[in-house]
Amino acid sequence: MSVDLYPSEFIEALNDVAKAKGMNELAEKTGIRRESLYKTLRSEKPRFDTMLKIIDGMGLQVTLTPKANHEPLAEA
């Protein structure tokens, strides 16, 4: 199942999960200061590497899969 989200909705969802799990614990797991977590999860364009640290700290992972009916890029 695929859900189309805007980046802001994705970040907002991560923010909700982070708050539910506890920002202090997430800060400890990621090595990112709590204040920086709040700032990142309110940002319109957070850094990709920071988002990956947050996602990993939540015990989640990012998985990329090919779209159905999508032609792959030609090889060089």
C-alpha positions as CSV (number, residue, x, y, z in Angstrom):
1,M,0.0,0.0,0.0
2,S,1.3,3.4,-0.9
3,V,0.4,6.7,0.7
4,D,1.2,10.0,-0.9
5,L,2.4,12.5,1.6
6,Y,3.7,16.0,1.4
7,P,7.1,16.4,3.1
8,S,5.5,18.7,5.7
9,E,3.0,15.9,6.6
10,F,5.8,13.4,6.9
11,I,7.8,15.6,9.2
12,E,4.7,16.3,11.2
13,A,4.0,12.6,11.6
14,L,7.6,12.0,12.8
15,N,7.2,14.9,15.2
16,D,4.0,13.2,16.6
17,V,5.9,9.9,17.0
18,A,8.9,11.6,18.6
19,K,6.7,13.4,21.2
20,A,4.8,10.2,21.9
21,K,8.0,8.2,22.5
22,G,9.7,11.1,24.4
23,M,12.1,13.7,23.1
24,N,14.6,13.1,25.9
25,E,15.0,9.5,25.0
26,L,15.2,10.3,21.3
27,A,17.9,12.9,22.0
28,E,19.9,10.3,23.9
29,K,19.6,7.7,21.1
30,T,20.5,10.1,18.3
31,G,23.1,12.3,20.0
32,I,21.0,15.3,18.9
33,R,20.2,17.9,21.5
34,R,16.5,18.0,22.5
35,E,16.2,21.7,21.3
36,S,17.6,20.7,17.9
37,L,15.1,17.9,17.6
38,Y,12.2,20.3,18.2
39,K,13.7,22.7,15.7
40,T,14.4,20.0,13.1
41,L,10.9,18.5,13.4
42,R,9.3,22.0,12.9
43,S,11.5,22.9,9.9
44,E,10.1,23.0,6.4
45,K,13.4,21.7,5.0
46,P,15.3,19.6,7.5
47,R,18.7,18.1,6.7
48,F,18.3,14.6,5.2
49,D,21.1,13.2,7.4
50,T,19.5,14.6,10.5
51,M,16.1,13.1,9.5
52,L,17.8,9.7,9.0
53,K,19.3,9.9,12.5
54,I,15.9,10.7,13.9
55,I,14.2,7.9,12.0
56,D,16.9,5.4,13.1
57,G,16.6,6.6,16.7
58,M,12.9,5.8,16.6
59,G,13.8,2.3,15.6
60,L,12.5,2.8,12.1
61,Q,14.2,2.5,8.7
62,V,13.6,4.0,5.3
63,T,13.0,1.6,2.5
64,L,12.9,2.5,-1.2
65,T,10.9,0.3,-3.6
66,P,10.2,0.7,-7.3
67,K,6.9,2.2,-8.3
68,A,4.5,0.0,-10.1
69,N,4.3,0.6,-13.8
70,H,7.4,2.8,-13.7
71,E,10.1,2.5,-16.3
72,P,13.6,2.3,-14.8
73,L,16.2,4.9,-15.8
74,A,18.3,3.8,-18.8
75,E,21.8,2.5,-18.0
76,A,24.6,4.8,-19.1
